Amino acid sequence: MRTIHKYSIPIKQNCSLVVPFNYQIVKVGVIKSVLYVWIEHTTTNHTTHSITLELIALGTGDNYGDMYKYIDTAIDYTNDYIWHVFKREY
């Protein structure tokens, strides 16, 4: 069985999330000026291996390093901000 969970992530700060090994980021969005990422994964009754997912959300024009891969963009219509979410690759 698969399920989707919502995680809030900070703006312009490194964020570490512990997620199941078989995760997939399916959406990035803003609700009431809070940035969220929705992550899908398989649920089982058995212990699932976890990994630490490192994300960062930056504004348009902000610099980021080569170790980051672009994931998605979210628009905060309340404050007129655009946020781009990146995942750290190793």
WOMO-V163111 format. One record per backbone hydrogen bond with DSSP energy under -0.5 kcal/mol. NH is the residue of the N-H (numbers start at 0). CO is the residue of the C=O. E is the energy in kcal/mol with one decimal. If there is no record, write none. Layout:
NH & CO & E
NH & CO & E
This chain:
2 & 40 & -2.5
4 & 38 & -2.6
6 & 36 & -2.5
8 & 34 & -2.5
11 & 56 & -2.7
14 & 54 & -2.5
16 & 52 & -2.8
18 & 16 & -0.7
18 & 50 & -2.6
20 & 48 & -3.3
22 & 19 & -1.0
23 & 39 & -1.7
25 & 23 & -0.5
25 & 37 & -2.6
26 & 37 & -1.2
28 & 35 & -2.1
30 & 33 & -2.3
33 & 30 & -1.7
35 & 28 & -3.3
36 & 6 & -2.6
37 & 26 & -3.0
38 & 4 & -2.8
39 & 23 & -3.1
40 & 2 & -2.4
42 & 0 & -3.7
50 & 18 & -3.0
52 & 16 & -3.7
52 & 50 & -0.6
53 & 51 & -0.5
54 & 14 & -2.9
54 & 52 & -0.6
55 & 85 & -2.0
57 & 55 & -0.5
57 & 83 & -2.8
59 & 81 & -0.7
61 & 58 & -2.1
67 & 64 & -1.6
68 & 86 & -2.9
70 & 84 & -3.0
71 & 84 & -1.1
73 & 82 & -3.0
75 & 80 & -3.0
76 & 74 & -1.0
79 & 75 & -1.1
80 & 75 & -1.6
82 & 73 & -3.1
83 & 57 & -3.4
84 & 71 & -3.0
85 & 55 & -2.7
86 & 68 & -2.8
87 & 53 & -2.8
88 & 66 & -3.9
